[in-house]
Amino acid sequence: MVKIFVGNLSFDMDEHDLQEMFSEFGEVERASIARHERSRHPRGFGFVEMPDPGEAAAAIGSLNGKEVQGRSLTVNESQPPQNDRRRGRRRRH
């Protein structure tokens, strides 16, 4: 399974749009858009999971830098989160 990061998404794009865009290149297992915890508004990035590495590579190569809904996408293989000392600390309100 290849997890793909998709950045600089239009705030009008939803999960269905994201899945449709990537399904042009093959099977999409899951498509999700990150949302703010409280407001649930889109954060402008999301993730797509594709089971076939070749199809995922084709999608990344074709969609990275492509303009969609007036925004130039950033598309690459998702990297595991890095250790962050600040993790676990509560935010002050």
Backbone as CSV, one residue per row, in Angstrom:
resi,resn,N_x,N_y,N_z,CA_x,CA_y,CA_z,C_x,C_y,C_z
1,MET,0.854,-1.180,0.000,0.000,0.000,0.000,0.897,1.239,0.000
2,VAL,0.621,2.161,-0.898,1.377,3.407,-0.998,0.474,4.542,-0.519
3,LYS,0.972,5.281,0.479,0.233,6.437,0.977,0.830,7.681,0.333
4,ILE,-0.040,8.477,-0.282,0.389,9.638,-1.059,-0.109,10.916,-0.387
5,PHE,0.796,11.867,-0.211,0.448,13.193,0.304,0.036,14.071,-0.871
6,VAL,-1.063,14.808,-0.707,-1.527,15.725,-1.738,-1.715,17.091,-1.078
7,GLY,-0.869,18.046,-1.429,-0.903,19.367,-0.810,-1.372,20.447,-1.760
8,ASN,-1.718,21.582,-1.183,-2.188,22.771,-1.890,-3.524,22.524,-2.587
9,LEU,-4.381,21.732,-1.920,-5.713,21.463,-2.468,-6.613,22.683,-2.325
10,SER,-7.516,22.827,-3.265,-8.552,23.843,-3.157,-9.437,23.501,-1.961
11,PHE,-9.893,24.521,-1.248,-10.756,24.283,-0.096,-12.145,23.812,-0.524
12,ASP,-12.436,23.874,-1.825,-13.704,23.391,-2.351,-13.671,21.903,-2.692
13,MET,-12.490,21.300,-2.693,-12.357,19.894,-3.065,-12.772,19.002,-1.894
14,ASP,-13.477,17.897,-2.219,-13.850,16.950,-1.172,-13.222,15.580,-1.472
15,GLU,-13.487,14.613,-0.593,-12.882,13.290,-0.720,-13.262,12.609,-2.033
16,HIS,-14.490,12.794,-2.462,-14.932,12.194,-3.723,-14.118,12.749,-4.899
17,ASP,-13.910,14.059,-4.914,-13.108,14.692,-5.977,-11.684,14.138,-5.987
18,LEU,-11.119,13.998,-4.796,-9.744,13.510,-4.661,-9.650,12.069,-5.162
19,GLN,-10.590,11.236,-4.757,-10.591,9.840,-5.198,-10.762,9.750,-6.712
20,GLU,-11.645,10.542,-7.249,-11.892,10.534,-8.690,-10.632,10.932,-9.476
21,MET,-9.926,11.941,-8.978,-8.717,12.420,-9.645,-7.652,11.312,-9.698
22,PHE,-7.483,10.567,-8.607,-6.453,9.529,-8.549,-6.899,8.225,-9.208
23,SER,-8.196,7.951,-9.248,-8.672,6.694,-9.834,-8.409,6.636,-11.332
24,GLU,-8.107,7.766,-11.920,-7.707,7.808,-13.336,-6.441,6.977,-13.569
25,PHE,-5.652,6.780,-12.502,-4.372,6.067,-12.609,-4.436,4.650,-12.073
26,GLY,-5.541,4.274,-11.429,-5.668,2.920,-10.897,-6.579,2.889,-9.683
27,GLU,-6.506,1.770,-8.968,-7.369,1.566,-7.806,-6.976,2.481,-6.653
28,VAL,-7.970,3.116,-6.059,-7.767,3.961,-4.883,-8.440,3.262,-3.706
29,GLU,-7.653,2.912,-2.725,-8.185,2.247,-1.532,-8.899,3.240,-0.618
30,ARG,-8.307,4.445,-0.496,-8.862,5.440,0.428,-8.387,6.827,0.016
31,ALA,-9.262,7.808,0.167,-8.904,9.214,-0.063,-9.487,10.015,1.087
32,SER,-8.659,10.862,1.694,-9.144,11.663,2.821,-8.544,13.059,2.750
33,ILE,-9.299,14.011,3.265,-8.846,15.398,3.323,-8.752,15.793,4.791
34,ALA,-7.619,16.369,5.176,-7.422,16.803,6.559,-8.342,17.984,6.858
35,ARG,-8.915,17.958,8.044,-9.850,19.012,8.458,-9.476,19.518,9.845
36,HIS,-9.774,20.797,10.096,-9.564,21.369,11.417,-10.457,20.644,12.408
37,GLU,-9.922,20.374,13.596,-10.674,19.622,14.599,-12.003,20.265,14.961
38,ARG,-11.975,21.536,15.225,-13.190,22.206,15.715,-14.136,22.629,14.610
39,SER,-13.624,23.311,13.605,-14.504,23.867,12.568,-14.859,22.847,11.488
40,ARG,-14.033,21.786,11.332,-14.195,20.775,10.289,-13.972,21.326,8.879
41,HIS,-13.418,22.554,8.785,-13.074,23.115,7.478,-11.826,22.410,6.943
42,PRO,-11.725,22.239,5.628,-10.544,21.597,5.039,-9.271,22.397,5.341
43,ARG,-8.167,21.670,5.506,-6.883,22.298,5.802,-6.018,22.485,4.556
44,GLY,-6.499,22.048,3.393,-5.762,22.266,2.150,-4.809,21.144,1.769
45,PHE,-4.895,20.008,2.475,-4.087,18.855,2.082,-4.848,17.573,2.425
46,GLY,-4.394,16.490,1.832,-5.037,15.207,2.079,-4.109,14.058,1.757
47,PHE,-4.665,12.865,1.833,-3.895,11.643,1.592,-4.714,10.694,0.739
48,VAL,-4.005,9.962,-0.114,-4.617,8.937,-0.956,-3.813,7.666,-0.752
49,GLU,-4.500,6.536,-0.612,-3.831,5.244,-0.495,-4.152,4.416,-1.730
50,MET,-3.086,3.942,-2.384,-3.232,3.119,-3.586,-2.467,1.814,-3.371
51,PRO,-3.098,0.660,-3.649,-2.438,-0.620,-3.386,-1.307,-0.962,-4.358
52,ASP,-1.346,-0.443,-5.571,-0.336,-0.801,-6.574,0.749,0.277,-6.654
53,PRO,2.007,-0.069,-6.336,3.085,0.926,-6.364,3.304,1.556,-7.741
54,GLY,3.126,0.793,-8.811,3.297,1.342,-10.157,2.232,2.369,-10.491
55,GLU,0.996,2.080,-10.116,-0.091,3.028,-10.348,0.100,4.278,-9.495
56,ALA,0.554,4.085,-8.261,0.811,5.226,-7.371,1.909,6.118,-7.950
57,ALA,2.982,5.504,-8.459,4.085,6.273,-9.050,3.603,7.060,-10.270
58,ALA,2.739,6.437,-11.080,2.203,7.127,-12.261,1.354,8.327,-11.837
59,ALA,0.541,8.147,-10.792,-0.293,9.250,-10.297,0.570,10.386,-9.769
60,ILE,1.592,10.055,-8.987,2.482,11.079,-8.428,3.168,11.839,-9.559
61,GLY,3.715,11.104,-10.523,4.424,11.737,-11.631,3.538,12.642,-12.480
62,SER,2.291,12.256,-12.650,1.382,13.036,-13.493,0.725,14.200,-12.760
63,LEU,0.466,14.032,-11.473,-0.303,15.054,-10.757,0.550,16.078,-10.002
64,ASN,1.795,15.755,-9.702,2.641,16.720,-8.993,2.873,17.940,-9.874
65,GLY,2.498,19.107,-9.373,2.647,20.350,-10.121,1.467,20.688,-11.016
66,LYS,0.528,19.760,-11.165,-0.632,20.006,-12.024,-1.566,21.020,-11.361
67,GLU,-2.118,21.916,-12.170,-3.066,22.897,-11.652,-4.466,22.283,-11.639
68,VAL,-5.068,22.280,-10.456,-6.418,21.751,-10.270,-7.218,22.775,-9.473
69,GLN,-8.322,23.194,-10.001,-9.178,24.195,-9.377,-8.380,25.449,-8.990
70,GLY,-7.490,25.841,-9.899,-6.729,27.072,-9.716,-5.534,26.978,-8.786
71,ARG,-5.165,25.757,-8.355,-4.028,25.600,-7.439,-3.074,24.539,-7.965
72,SER,-1.788,24.805,-7.842,-0.770,23.870,-8.290,-0.518,22.835,-7.188
73,LEU,-0.827,21.565,-7.472,-0.736,20.518,-6.459,0.693,20.126,-6.139
74,THR,0.908,19.738,-4.894,2.135,19.096,-4.458,1.754,17.655,-4.156
75,VAL,2.329,16.710,-4.890,1.967,15.302,-4.737,3.248,14.495,-4.599
76,ASN,3.365,13.756,-3.505,4.524,12.887,-3.308,4.180,11.772,-2.333
77,GLU,5.057,10.786,-2.266,4.822,9.690,-1.333,4.917,10.230,0.083
78,SER,3.943,9.879,0.893,3.889,10.362,2.269,5.047,9.787,3.072
79,GLN,5.644,10.616,3.901,6.735,10.193,4.767,6.198,9.965,6.172
80,PRO,6.748,8.997,6.902,6.279,8.792,8.271,6.542,10.038,9.114
81,PRO,5.680,10.299,10.104,5.883,11.488,10.941,7.221,11.426,11.667
82,GLN,7.853,12.566,11.794,9.132,12.649,12.497,8.872,12.842,13.979
83,ASN,9.789,12.347,14.790,9.645,12.559,16.231,9.688,14.043,16.527
84,ASP,8.772,14.490,17.340,8.675,15.905,17.683,8.556,16.011,19.195
85,ARG,9.506,16.680,19.805,9.497,16.793,21.264,8.239,17.472,21.765
86,ARG,7.658,18.321,20.937,6.473,19.060,21.365,5.232,18.183,21.400
87,ARG,5.298,17.049,20.739,4.130,16.158,20.727,3.774,15.769,22.141
88,GLY,2.511,15.684,22.380,2.071,15.291,23.695,1.811,16.480,24.611
89,ARG,2.393,17.619,24.276,2.123,18.823,25.067,0.770,19.378,24.683
90,ARG,0.071,19.848,25.637,-1.240,20.433,25.381,-1.070,21.859,24.906
91,ARG,-1.926,22.243,23.985,-1.901,23.620,23.513,-2.572,24.510,24.536
92,ARG,-2.041,25.712,24.668,-2.681,26.683,25.549,-3.723,27.441,24.754
93,HIS,-4.850,27.709,25.383,-5.930,28.409,24.692,-6.051,29.805,25.180
